[in-house]
Amino acid sequence: MLDRSTNIGLFSGFSLIILAIVLQGSIGAFASGSSFVIVAGGVIAATMVNYSFEDIKGSFITIRRMMGAKSVDLRTDMELMRMFARRVRMEGLLILDEEIKHVKDDFLKNGLQLAVDGFQKESLNNILKDEIQSKKRQLTISVKVLDSMSEYAPAFGMIGTVIGMILMLQNISDPESLGAGLSVALITTLYGTILANMLLGPLAGKLEYLSKMDLNRKEMFRVGILSMIEGENPRIMEKKMLIHVDPKHRAEYLKYHEELPIRNDRDQKIYQQWIEFQNAEWQKLNESLEMETG
């Protein structure tokens, strides 16, 4: 399932196109099975020529996973890692052994498990970096697949138009068939243009944006995990991780904690709720903590 903004954008775009058609004519006049087959079939065929079957299959799995992923708030991740770091500093890494199974993010879960298993900093850093690079390559291929498909669509629309024009000129002696033939020929170009600019191109851009966000989050987790292994003060870990948070959210996070009264029970309350709130918005987590305090 796509996220809310993508759904709203696709719905709005296609609705405007359909509305423009309905206001001036009939939607049935723009329906053509042969045009759709030429464009959709051509795009699929060209993509299969350009990429291996494994790349295409992996790309669509990645696209489905990334497009359906819930948005995350890095400030909530900061609270979680800060809580973990303080527990590790007081009781050691083994304290996380029972908590790891409840972590939803696979990268963080794997990294923490390797840390608990006793991997040294250098070895663990190399493993995490390799995992990030592997994910980056996979995401790059997925974006390229969508970009390629968006480039093929208008071209096959033109191919369909040329085919339609040739077939139309074969019946040039029949004036009545000229208008209908020209209409079908142009519909193929319309299909290719809509497919490229309303669906494939925007989805490629959205996937690229989500990919950068996902990789940035993994880098932040990597920094936090390595900091815990070194036994650094949680405040030092926090400052290192904050580099990966955008300036606006970083300022809000710092201001909130500067103005927050010192309460020794706050970490305990986060610990009691983190499983439920680990992917929630930071504001919701704070509201829940404040309600309990109140």
C-alpha positions in Angstrom: 0.0 0.0 0.0 1.4 3.4 -1.0 1.8 6.2 1.5 -0.9 8.9 1.9 0.9 11.6 -0.1 1.5 9.2 -3.1 -2.1 8.1 -3.0 -3.4 11.6 -2.9 -1.1 12.7 -5.7 -2.1 9.8 -8.0 -5.8 10.1 -7.3 -5.7 13.9 -7.9 -3.7 13.6 -11.1 -5.8 10.9 -12.7 -9.0 12.6 -11.5 -8.0 15.8 -13.2 -7.3 14.0 -16.5 -10.6 12.1 -16.4 -12.5 15.3 -15.5 -11.0 17.2 -18.4 -12.0 14.3 -20.7 -15.6 14.1 -19.3 -16.2 17.8 -19.5 -15.4 17.9 -23.3 -16.5 14.4 -24.4 -16.9 10.8 -23.5 -14.4 8.7 -21.6 -15.2 5.8 -23.9 -13.6 7.6 -26.8 -10.3 7.4 -25.0 -10.4 3.7 -24.4 -8.3 1.5 -26.7 -7.2 -2.0 -25.9 -4.7 -2.1 -28.7 -3.0 1.1 -27.6 -2.7 -0.1 -24.1 -1.2 -3.4 -25.2 1.4 -1.6 -27.3 2.5 0.8 -24.5 2.3 -1.5 -21.5 3.6 -4.5 -23.3 6.4 -2.6 -25.0 7.5 -1.1 -21.7 7.6 -4.5 -20.0 9.5 -6.1 -23.0 12.1 -3.3 -23.2 12.7 -3.4 -19.5 13.3 -7.2 -19.6 15.8 -6.6 -22.4 17.6 -4.0 -20.4 17.7 -5.7 -17.0 18.0 -9.3 -15.8 14.9 -11.0 -14.6 16.4 -11.2 -11.0 17.0 -7.4 -11.0 13.4 -6.7 -12.2 11.9 -9.1 -9.7 14.1 -7.7 -6.8 13.3 -4.2 -7.9 9.5 -4.6 -7.7 9.8 -6.3 -4.3 11.9 -3.4 -3.1 9.5 -0.8 -4.7 6.5 -2.5 -3.0 8.3 -2.6 0.4 9.6 1.0 0.2 6.4 2.5 -1.1 4.3 0.7 1.6 6.7 1.6 4.5 5.4 3.9 7.2 7.1 7.2 7.6 9.5 7.2 10.6 10.5 10.0 12.9 14.3 10.0 13.6 13.7 11.8 16.9 11.8 8.8 18.1 14.7 6.7 17.0 16.9 9.0 19.0 14.9 8.5 22.2 15.1 4.7 21.7 18.8 4.7 21.1 19.4 7.1 24.0 17.4 4.8 26.3 19.4 1.7 25.1 22.7 3.5 25.5 22.0 4.4 29.1 21.0 0.9 30.0 24.1 -0.5 28.3 26.3 2.0 30.1 24.9 0.9 33.5 24.5 -2.9 32.9 26.5 -3.8 29.8 25.5 -4.9 26.3 24.0 -8.2 27.4 21.1 -6.3 28.9 19.8 -5.8 25.3 19.7 -9.6 24.6 16.0 -9.8 25.5 15.1 -6.5 23.9 16.4 -7.2 20.4 13.6 -9.5 19.4 11.1 -6.6 19.8 13.0 -4.2 17.5 11.1 -3.8 14.2 13.9 -2.3 12.0 15.9 -5.3 10.6 19.1 -3.3 10.3 19.0 -2.1 13.9 18.0 -5.5 15.1 20.9 -7.2 13.3 23.4 -4.5 14.4 22.4 -4.8 18.0 22.5 -8.6 17.9 26.1 -8.6 16.5 27.1 -6.1 19.2 25.6 -8.4 21.9 27.4 -11.4 20.3 30.7 -9.7 21.0 31.8 -8.4 17.6 34.6 -5.9 17.9 34.1 -2.3 16.7 36.1 -2.6 13.5 34.5 -5.9 12.4 31.0 -4.7 13.2 31.6 -1.4 11.4 32.7 -3.2 8.3 29.6 -5.5 8.4 27.2 -2.6 8.9 28.9 -0.5 6.1 28.7 -3.5 3.7 25.0 -3.9 4.5 24.3 -0.3 3.9 26.2 -0.4 0.6 24.3 -3.6 -0.5 21.0 -1.8 0.3 22.1 1.2 -1.6 23.0 -0.8 -4.7 19.6 -2.6 -4.5 17.7 0.7 -4.2 19.7 2.3 -7.0 18.8 -0.5 -9.4 15.1 -0.2 -8.4 15.1 3.5 -9.2 16.9 2.9 -12.5 14.2 0.3 -13.5 11.4 2.8 -12.9 13.3 5.6 -14.6 13.9 3.3 -17.6 10.3 2.4 -17.8 9.3 6.1 -17.7 11.6 6.7 -20.7 10.3 3.8 -22.7 6.6 4.7 -22.2 6.5 7.8 -24.5 8.6 6.0 -27.1 6.2 3.1 -27.4 3.4 5.6 -27.4 5.0 7.2 -30.5 5.5 3.7 -32.0 1.8 3.0 -31.5 1.0 6.3 -33.1 3.1 5.5 -36.2 1.5 2.1 -36.5 -1.9 3.7 -36.3 -1.0 6.3 -38.9 0.3 3.7 -41.4 -2.9 1.6 -40.9 -5.0 4.7 -41.4 -3.2 5.8 -44.6 -3.9 2.3 -46.1 -7.6 3.3 -46.0 -7.1 6.9 -47.1 -9.8 6.5 -49.7 -12.4 6.1 -46.9 -12.8 9.5 -45.4 -14.9 8.2 -42.5 -12.1 5.9 -41.3 -9.5 8.6 -41.3 -10.9 10.4 -38.2 -11.4 7.2 -36.2 -7.9 5.9 -37.2 -6.2 9.2 -36.3 -8.0 9.2 -32.9 -6.8 5.7 -32.1 -3.2 6.6 -33.2 -3.1 9.7 -30.9 -4.5 7.7 -28.0 -1.4 5.6 -27.9 0.8 8.7 -27.5 -1.6 9.8 -24.7 -1.2 6.5 -22.9 2.5 6.6 -23.1 2.7 10.2 -21.9 0.4 9.6 -19.0 2.1 6.4 -17.9 5.5 8.1 -18.0 4.6 11.4 -16.4 1.8 10.5 -14.0 2.9 7.1 -12.8 6.4 5.8 -13.5 8.4 9.0 -13.4 6.9 10.3 -10.1 7.2 6.9 -8.5 10.9 6.8 -9.4 11.4 10.2 -7.8 9.5 9.1 -4.7 11.5 5.9 -4.4 14.7 7.8 -4.7 13.6 10.2 -1.9 12.6 7.3 0.3 15.8 5.5 -0.4 17.9 8.5 0.8 15.8 8.7 3.9 16.2 5.0 4.6 20.0 5.0 4.1 20.3 8.1 6.3 18.4 6.3 9.1 20.7 3.2 8.7 23.8 5.4 9.0 22.4 7.0 12.1 21.8 3.6 13.7 25.3 2.5 12.7 26.8 5.5 14.5 24.7 4.8 17.6 25.6 1.1 17.7 29.3 1.7 17.4 29.1 4.4 20.2 27.4 1.9 22.5 30.2 -0.7 21.8 32.8 1.9 22.8 31.0 2.7 26.0 30.7 6.4 25.2 28.6 8.7 27.2 25.0 8.7 25.8 25.2 12.4 25.3 28.2 12.0 23.0 26.3 9.3 21.1 23.3 11.6 20.9 25.3 14.4 19.4 26.8 12.1 16.7 23.4 10.8 15.7 21.8 14.2 15.6 23.9 15.0 12.6 21.6 12.8 10.6 18.4 14.6 11.7 17.2 17.5 9.6 17.9 20.9 11.1 14.3 21.8 12.0 13.6 18.5 13.8 17.1 18.7 15.4 16.4 22.1 16.8 13.0 21.0 18.2 14.6 17.9 19.8 17.4 19.9 21.5 15.0 22.7 22.7 12.6 20.1 24.1 15.4 18.4 26.1 16.9 21.6 27.3 13.6 22.7 28.7 12.7 19.3 30.0 12.8 19.1 33.9 15.2 16.5 35.1 13.2 13.3 35.8 15.0 10.1 36.6 11.8 8.1 35.7 11.6 9.3 32.1 13.9 6.6 30.7 11.9 4.0 32.7 8.7 5.2 31.1 10.2 5.1 27.6 11.4 1.6 28.4 7.9 0.5 29.3 6.4 1.9 26.1 9.2 1.7 23.4 7.9 -1.5 21.8 4.6 0.2 21.0 6.0 3.6 20.2 9.2 2.7 18.4 7.8 3.8 15.0 5.5 6.5 16.2 5.8 10.2 15.7 8.0 11.9 18.3 5.2 14.2 19.4 2.9 11.3 20.2 5.6 9.7 22.3 6.1 12.9 24.3 2.4 13.4 24.7 2.1 9.8 26.1 4.9 10.4 28.5 3.5 13.8 29.7 0.1 12.2 30.3 1.6 9.6 32.5 3.6 12.2 34.4 0.6 14.4 34.8 
